[in-house]
Amino acid sequence: MGKNTRIIINAAILATAVAAAVSLTLVRFDIPIDQLKRDFAKEPSRFVTVDGMEVHYCDEGRGFPLVLIHGTASSLHTWDGWAGVLTKNFRVIRMDLPAFGLTGPSPERDYSIDAYVRFLDAFLNAVGVTRCHIAGNSLGGLIAWNYTLARPGRVAKMILVDAAGYPFRSIPWIFRLLRLPLADTVGRYLDPRLLIEKNVREVYSDASRITREIVDRYYRLTLREGNRVALIDRARTDDGFESIAKKIPSLRVPTLIMWGKDDAWIPVDHARRFARDIPGSVLKIYDRAGHIPMEEIPEITARDARRFLLGI
């Protein structure tokens, strides 16, 4: 074997070793559900079986039920600030939606809005709620108003927090990424830490409010067994905004629309469209708040939600 050949072979071996080492740093395996439960299912967490899923939820306070629905890649923890305030007047119920949090993937892998509406109906039946107020953020807002249209007799008042509902001029980059052909092959193994950090910075307006604990929560719950694949499945689901947006003017329930002025995912002009389309609705826009104002500025938004729901 010649000297040049040995150099080429050694270089190839070194390159392979470096590539393998780099690949290992990019790979992150799922975190077992029992391990996550120890950290994220503390009191007042509960579990109930719905449609073959062990659904994680919290049920606190007394009074008329208020159901809180989180957005994509989030969890019931995004409502912690609201729960601390609103349990004084309401029975506050929040759950991890299928595909997210400790609930994890749906056995059917169906993350359409119709499927979420059916899930919510079954969940409310399981926890003994026949009529309630309902609030939803982003995807949760989309579910909330579609549920209200499907089950109008079950919803007394509705709060939409930076809710989805109208066609997007530009889809957030993370959804475009997850729709790429190889995303389902590669995405289930790659460490999503950097993506999570970027997303959290985008959905907040004031970066000083972002703590390591917040980023770690989003990151670790994304690593729940099956959640990365479920997130890709959800990102590839066509919600048909062009057609379903036409239903919004049919809503006939007292509605509060809350929006972060600095929302980088769903622009504030969508808030004004909701306000125009829903008869009698009330609009509140918050300065220095982004896509998740109920998490970023919980005291202010919870106070306004309480006033609306109590009619004061």
Secondary structure as the mmCIF struct_conf table of DSSP 4:
data_model
#
loop_
_struct_conf.conf_type_id
_struct_conf.id
_struct_conf.beg_label_comp_id
_struct_conf.beg_label_asym_id
_struct_conf.beg_label_seq_id
_struct_conf.end_label_comp_id
_struct_conf.end_label_asym_id
_struct_conf.end_label_seq_id
HELX_RH_AL_P HELX_RH_AL_P1 LYS A 3 LEU A 26
STRN STRN1 VAL A 27 VAL A 27
HELX_LH_PP_P HELX_LH_PP_P1 PHE A 29 ASP A 30
STRN STRN2 ILE A 31 ILE A 31
HELX_LH_PP_P HELX_LH_PP_P2 PRO A 32 PRO A 32
HELX_RH_AL_P HELX_RH_AL_P2 ILE A 33 PHE A 40
TURN_TY1_P TURN_TY1_P1 GLU A 43 PRO A 44
STRN STRN3 SER A 45 VAL A 50
TURN_TY1_P TURN_TY1_P2 ASP A 51 GLY A 52
STRN STRN4 MET A 53 GLU A 60
BEND BEND1 GLY A 61 PHE A 64
STRN STRN5 PRO A 65 ILE A 69
TURN_TY1_P TURN_TY1_P3 THR A 72 ALA A 73
HELX_RH_3T_P HELX_RH_3T_P1 LEU A 76 TRP A 79
HELX_RH_AL_P HELX_RH_AL_P3 ASP A 80 LEU A 86
TURN_TY1_P TURN_TY1_P4 THR A 87 ASN A 89
BEND BEND2 PHE A 90 PHE A 90
STRN STRN6 ARG A 91 MET A 95
HELX_LH_PP_P HELX_LH_PP_P3 ASP A 96 LEU A 97
TURN_TY1_P TURN_TY1_P5 PRO A 98 ALA A 99
STRN STRN7 PHE A 100 PHE A 100
TURN_TY1_P TURN_TY1_P6 GLY A 101 THR A 103
STRN STRN8 GLY A 104 GLY A 104
TURN_TY1_P TURN_TY1_P7 PRO A 107 GLU A 108
BEND BEND3 SER A 112 SER A 112
HELX_RH_AL_P HELX_RH_AL_P4 ILE A 113 ALA A 126
TURN_TY1_P TURN_TY1_P8 VAL A 127 GLY A 128
BEND BEND4 THR A 130 ARG A 131
STRN STRN9 CYS A 132 ASN A 137
TURN_TY1_P TURN_TY1_P9 SER A 138 SER A 138
HELX_RH_AL_P HELX_RH_AL_P5 LEU A 139 ALA A 150
HELX_RH_3T_P HELX_RH_3T_P2 PRO A 152 ARG A 154
STRN STRN10 VAL A 155 VAL A 161
BEND BEND5 ASP A 162 ASP A 162
BEND BEND6 TYR A 166 TYR A 166
BEND BEND7 ARG A 169 SER A 170
HELX_RH_AL_P HELX_RH_AL_P6 TRP A 173 LEU A 178
TURN_TY1_P TURN_TY1_P10 ARG A 179 ARG A 179
BEND BEND8 LEU A 180 LEU A 180
TURN_TY1_P TURN_TY1_P11 PRO A 181 LEU A 182
HELX_RH_AL_P HELX_RH_AL_P7 ALA A 183 VAL A 186
TURN_TY1_P TURN_TY1_P12 GLY A 187 TYR A 189
STRN STRN11 LEU A 190 LEU A 190
HELX_RH_AL_P HELX_RH_AL_P8 ARG A 193 VAL A 203
BEND BEND9 SER A 205 SER A 205
HELX_RH_3T_P HELX_RH_3T_P3 ALA A 207 ARG A 209
HELX_RH_AL_P HELX_RH_AL_P9 ARG A 212 THR A 222
TURN_TY1_P TURN_TY1_P13 LEU A 223 LEU A 223
STRN STRN12 ARG A 224 ARG A 224
TURN_TY1_P TURN_TY1_P14 GLU A 225 GLY A 226
HELX_RH_AL_P HELX_RH_AL_P10 ASN A 227 ALA A 235
TURN_TY1_P TURN_TY1_P15 ARG A 236 ARG A 236
HELX_RH_AL_P HELX_RH_AL_P11 PHE A 241 ILE A 244
HELX_RH_3T_P HELX_RH_3T_P4 ALA A 245 SER A 250
BEND BEND10 VAL A 253 VAL A 253
STRN STRN13 THR A 255 GLY A 260
TURN_TY1_P TURN_TY1_P16 LYS A 261 ASP A 262
BEND BEND11 ALA A 264 ILE A 266
TURN_TY1_P TURN_TY1_P17 VAL A 268 VAL A 268
HELX_RH_AL_P HELX_RH_AL_P12 ASP A 269 ASP A 277
BEND BEND12 ILE A 278 ILE A 278
TURN_TY1_P TURN_TY1_P18 PRO A 279 GLY A 280
STRN STRN14 VAL A 282 TYR A 286
TURN_TY1_P TURN_TY1_P19 ASP A 287 ARG A 288
BEND BEND13 HIS A 291 HIS A 291
HELX_RH_AL_P HELX_RH_AL_P13 PRO A 293 GLU A 296
BEND BEND14 ILE A 297 ILE A 297
HELX_RH_AL_P HELX_RH_AL_P14 PRO A 298 LEU A 310
TURN_TY1_P TURN_TY1_P20 GLY A 311 GLY A 311
#
